[in-house]
């Protein structure tokens, strides 16, 4: 707990430092005080010894001397006096002299007081030795001693005072240390809590700065850093969200991987294609690792560190695959790959259609142009003087010119319909009348071909919003195809109403359409096998134009066919609300 708390560390540091200082100071003061007391006692005893020396060396009576010396000794607590002249006759004084060091003996013989502090097992005394001069050859010695126990009380008082001062200093230091450490650590704790909140994603945290010292400047720096970090995170979040939206809106699949081929980023189209390919290869969905087909490209990119492009077929779709290396910030260390999966099936189909269109147009124009060129050259060369022959050649040229004109007009109409530039004259028309009028045009043709022609439609009017001429063009085209592809049998033209829609069917019992050709029946220049048609062939644009016209009327056109049994085209058109209400009233 202490190891993880700044307040506790500061508090213990300050208190420990004050305690150590107080302890050292206490020891030092104790030593100084003891030395001072001893020095004072030495001075006192020396002064006493000097005074007694003066008394003992005076000419006064011996008894007076001893009495005065005793009076002086009583002024010093627990002081004892011993003297002898000569000291050599006193064994105690002789032992005391012999215990002195050579320097002390020299000092004593010079007449100077000698102070000795003796500390034994059971004794602790201070003694002052003073030489007593004598007329004889052997001097005397005065010894003033005092037990150091008299100093225990002031030393004890001094010790208690030092202890009290130490304890008071530690207590005061504890309080001051807590206040100081708390004030110093409060901004740090605030910054720590703010940093923890920022680590959880709350970047609006700020600390309150109340000082201008180093901690205050640190708080200002932290707030500036938090502000910059918040703005940066917000900007990165916006950019990330924008990138995710861009990736999600792309129709192309985008996949980012690491150096092991694991998927780290993929938009929804890419995930769908990865799931599809993983199921096809492994039988299970795996969105975490690139499929085997892509792993081959991945190995090549990581080895060569160059972009790779190729096209492949997945489940009948043509995919353009582009894979390129991704680098770290140093632009040299490779950190993964980026793969773009683009479905180019429609582009390739349109490209094939464009090529087929150019080939079909060239084929359709080549025959009439060749015929016109040949017959024109024949006329220019006066190949025949027969007016009937010239007239026949001219009619052929005229027919071929009309055929090319129809082809060009059909192409223009189809282009305008597909681009939405074709103008429709929408009116409220009666579909029944339109069907009957169209059927009348083919009654005579049926007799000429020896075919049965059946018409089946409603008795009451069916009103729709449509361009009458364009719908008639659709029905005419369908009936014309039916007559051209039916050698014998029946052609029927019928309509019925169900659920707000009109269903107009053109059926024949002719050659039919092979099943493999049905998906292309409404494409440009699709034409049935000319061997199965009558004397004339169309441009191959009629059904494509018919379908576009029906789509412009918000309807649809369907085809059902069995090869060798016949074909049925069904045009579905929405009827107007007035017609539905009128028919509902009649049924009721």
QUIURTA-V559567 format. One record per helix or strand. SS is the DSSP state (~ for helix, > for strand). FROM is the first residue (numbers start at 1). TO is the last residue. If there is no record, write none. Layout:
# QUIURTA-V559567
SS:FROM:TO / SS:FROM:TO
This chain:
# QUIURTA-V559567
~:6:56 / ~:62:74 / >:79:84 / ~:87:89 / ~:91:98 / ~:102:109 / >:114:119 / >:124:132 / >:140:147 / ~:148:199 / ~:214:249 / >:253:257 / >:262:266 / ~:268:282 / >:289:289 / ~:292:304 / >:308:314 / >:317:327 / >:334:343 / ~:345:380 / ~:387:419 / >:427:430 / ~:431:449 / >:452:456 / >:463:466 / ~:468:484 / >:490:498 / >:501:508 / ~:515:520 / ~:530:532 / ~:542:552 / >:556:562 / >:566:574 / ~:577:587
